[in-house]
Amino acid sequence: VMYVQEWHMKQLGGKAAQNRCNATDVIPHLKALRTMADDLERAFPDLADDERFVKQASGMRATLDVALSSPPLNCEGVNTTIAKIGESCKGCHQDFK
């Protein structure tokens, strides 16, 4: 799960670096990240009952829901979205890595 999420994050960063930040370039990666976020608790069954993990996973889903409900319109927005998703990732990694 983490490797695939990392790949999608790198794709988003690559799109921004290439100045390819149209909805068709970005939304598929955001959707994939959001779909995978639905399975975080199942992907880490030993943590599924940990209140901190559940909160972090929920926060990741919320971050991605916001990104999908109001997708970035330009590369600056893509970079901001990447940073917000990265903060969600970082919070969980700080608690559990």
N, C-alpha and C positions, 0 to 999 in steps of 0.2 A: 504494500500500500504506500509506504513512504517513498519508495523508489519511483513509483508511477506519479505520485504527487509532485515529487521533486522535478521529474521530467516535464510535467505540465507547467510548473513554475518557470523552468528554464525556457520553455517555449514562449511563454508570455514575455519574459525578459528579452529574448531574441527578437520577438516581433517589435518591441519598443525600440531596440537598438537598430533595427532595420527600417524604422519609421513606417511600420506596417501595423497600424493600430485601428483598423476598421473593425466594426462589429463582427464581420465574418472571420476576421483573423483572431479575435480575442474570445468571443463568447463560447466557442466550442471547448476551449481550455477551462474556462470558468465553470461551464456545465459539468465537465468531467471531474473537476475538483469537487464540485458540490455533490455529485452522485457518489463519489468515493467517501466523502465526509459522512454520508449516511451509514457507512459500514465501520466507522472507527471503533466503536465499542465491540463489534463482532471480530474485528481484526486483532484486537488486544483483549481477549477474554479474561485474562488475569487482572485487568484494570477496569473491566466493565462495571464493577460495583463501586469503584473508588469515586467518591464525590468530586474530587478535584479533576479527575480525568473526564468524568461526565460533563462537568462545567466547561472544561477546555474544549471538548468535542462539540458541545452545544455552541460555544463561542465561535468556533471555526465555521459551523453551519450558518450562524447568523451573519458573519462577515461575508461569506459567499452569497447568501441571500440578498444582502444589500448590494453587492457587486452586480448580481444578475438583475435585480429590480431596477437598477440605474447604472447600466454598463458605462464604462469609461468611453468618452467620445474622441479622445486624442491620446497621444503617447504620454503626455504628462499625466493624464488620468490613469492610464495603464500602469505607469510607474507608481502612482499613489496607491492603486489597488494592490499591486504586488507587495508594496510595503505593509499594507494592512493585513494581507493574508500572511505575510512573513511574521508579523507580530503575533498572530494567532498561533502559528507554528512554534515560534520561539517560546511562548508561554507554556505550552505543553512540554516542550523539550527541556525547559528549565526545571519543571516539576518531575519529569520522569526519565530523563536521559542520564 
